[in-house]
Amino acid sequence: GMEKFLAVPSALPVALSGAWASDSVFTVKLVGVGTPYYSTMTFAFHGDGLTLDGAYNVNFGPTTVPRLEGRVAGR
């Protein structure tokens, strides 16, 4: 859930924005409304695959989440 990407409780209202950083990379910034906390999610499309990298601006532990990788099923 959102609490994993923001490292805050899921009941917190969240604002987000996104933009294409290049033809194959889409970046989303999620901000906890009324807080200084945010996370960034970067979606990189390559062929029939996708990777998702996430990072926090601050955290009591790691500031990145493990990379997720996916691909189109049935290929």
C-alpha positions as CSV (number, residue, x, y, z in Angstrom):
1,G,0.0,0.0,0.0
2,M,0.9,3.7,0.1
3,E,2.3,3.3,3.6
4,K,5.1,1.3,2.0
5,F,6.0,3.9,-0.6
6,L,5.6,6.9,1.8
7,A,6.8,5.2,5.0
8,V,3.8,6.8,6.8
9,P,0.3,5.5,7.8
10,S,-2.0,4.7,4.9
11,A,-4.7,7.0,6.2
12,L,-2.6,10.1,5.4
13,P,-4.0,12.1,2.4
14,V,-1.6,12.0,-0.5
15,A,-1.0,14.4,-3.4
16,L,0.9,13.2,-6.5
17,S,2.2,14.4,-9.8
18,G,3.9,12.7,-12.6
19,A,5.8,13.4,-15.8
20,W,7.7,11.7,-18.6
21,A,11.5,12.1,-17.9
22,S,12.2,10.5,-21.3
23,D,10.4,8.4,-24.0
24,S,10.6,5.3,-21.7
25,V,10.7,6.7,-18.1
26,F,7.8,8.0,-16.2
27,T,8.4,9.5,-12.7
28,V,5.7,10.0,-10.0
29,K,6.2,12.1,-6.9
30,L,3.9,11.3,-3.9
31,V,3.6,13.9,-1.1
32,G,2.0,13.4,2.3
33,V,-0.4,16.4,2.5
34,G,0.7,18.8,5.2
35,T,4.0,17.0,5.8
36,P,7.6,17.4,4.5
37,Y,7.6,13.7,3.5
38,Y,7.6,12.5,-0.1
39,S,8.5,9.5,-2.2
40,T,9.4,9.1,-5.8
41,M,8.4,6.2,-8.0
42,T,10.3,5.7,-11.3
43,F,8.7,3.5,-14.0
44,A,11.1,2.4,-16.7
45,F,9.6,0.7,-19.8
46,H,11.9,-1.5,-21.9
47,G,10.6,-3.7,-24.7
48,D,8.0,-5.9,-23.0
49,G,9.3,-5.2,-19.5
50,L,8.9,-2.7,-16.8
51,T,11.0,-1.8,-13.7
52,L,9.8,0.2,-10.8
53,D,12.2,1.9,-8.4
54,G,11.0,3.8,-5.3
55,A,12.7,6.1,-2.9
56,Y,11.8,8.3,0.1
57,N,13.3,11.7,1.0
58,V,13.7,10.5,4.7
59,N,13.2,7.3,6.6
60,F,14.3,5.6,9.8
61,G,15.7,2.8,7.7
62,P,16.6,2.4,4.0
63,T,15.5,5.3,1.7
64,T,15.0,3.0,-1.2
65,V,12.6,0.1,-1.8
66,P,13.6,-3.1,-3.6
67,R,13.3,-2.8,-7.4
68,L,10.2,-4.5,-8.9
69,E,10.5,-6.0,-12.3
70,G,7.7,-7.2,-14.6
71,R,7.0,-8.2,-18.1
72,V,4.1,-8.9,-20.4
73,A,2.6,-12.3,-19.6
74,G,2.5,-15.0,-22.2
75,R,5.6,-14.0,-24.1
